[in-house]
Amino acid sequence: MTRARDTPPLTIDLRDGAARVVNADYSLSAPVTTWVDPRVVGRIETRYVGLVRGEPVVVLGKGAVGGVAADFVTPGTRASYLAAKAESRLVARWLGGGLVGVGGLLLLIAVVLVATRPR
């Protein structure tokens, strides 16, 4: 159960300076780091999910006054982000092809059943 969600101000170090993420409604895309608060009270465990200071990130959004209005932020580099997108595209292609094949097979079975039914 999520008790609170907080996306604090984020400053991104770029080659030619720094840029701020000016909005607080951006989403974090997996895989992000998860850690547990070591001060456990009874059986209640507090988990935090987020970015680690200094790790590379990819920010997708639009330029805005004072920085970037981010749609989402994901850990990793541009290359790792593009590789993950290419991999998901390949999975989607195979899954789509499989579903088209199963649909074609079911259609063929239906045609054969209709054509061979007794009259």
N, C-alpha and C positions, 0 to 999 in steps of 0.2 A: 504494500500500500504506500503510495506516495503521499507524504505529509506536506511537503513544500517543494517548490521549484524556483530556483534562483539562477538567473544568467547574469552574473556581474559584468561590469564594464570590462572590455577586453581591448588590450593594445597589442597590435601585431607589429613586430619588427620586420621591416622590409629592407631590401638592399640599399635603397635611397632614402631611408628615414623610417618613420613609424606611422601607422594609421590606427585610428580608433574605430572599434565597432560601436556605432552610435545608438543602436537599438538594443533592447533587452528581450525581444521576443524571438530571437534566433533559436533554431533547434540544433542539438548536438547529434551528429550522425555517428553510428557505431563504426569501429570499435573505440570506445572511450575507456578510460581507466576507472575501475571501481575499487574503493577501499572502505574499510569498516572503522568506525570510531573505536579506539581502544578503550575508552571509558564506558564500558558496557554497564548499564544500570539494570540489574535483575536479568530478565530474559529479553528485554527490549534491545534490539541491535539497530544502530544507525549506520546506514550505508550512504556513501557519497559517490556520485558518478560525475566525471568531468575530465577536463584537460589538465595536463601536468605542465607547470611552468618550464619553458625552454624547449618543449617538443615542437616539431614542425606541424603546422596546420594548413589546411586549405579552407579558404573562406569564399563562399559563393554569395554574391549579393550585388548591390548597385552602389555606385558612388553617391554620397550624400554630403550635405554641409557638415564639415568637421570630421569626415572619415568615410566609413562604409556602412550601409544598411544591409546587414547580413541576412540571408535567408537561412543558411545553415553553415555550421562549422564542423569540420571533421579532422581528426588527427591524421598526420601523414604528409607526404609530399605530393606534388602535382602528379608525378610519375606513378606513385602508388594509388592515387585516386583514379587516374585514367586506367590503370591496369585492373582495378576492381570493377570499374564500369564495363570494361571490355569482357571480363569474365562473366559478369551478370548478364550481359547481352548474349553471350554464347549459351549460357544455361537457358535463357528465355527462348532462344532459337530452337534448341533441342526439345525443350518442353512443348513449344508450339507445334513443332513437327510431329512429335509423338501424339499430341491431341488430334491433329489433323489425320494422322494415320488411323487412330482408333475410331474416329468419326467416320472415315471412309469405309473401314471394315464393318462397322455397325450398319452403315447404309447398304453395303453390298449384301450383308446377311438379310436385311429387311427386304431387299429386292428379290433375293432368291426365295425367301419364305412366301412372299406375295405371289411370285410367279409359279411356285410349285404347290400351292394350296389346292385341295380338291374343290371342285365346283359343284 
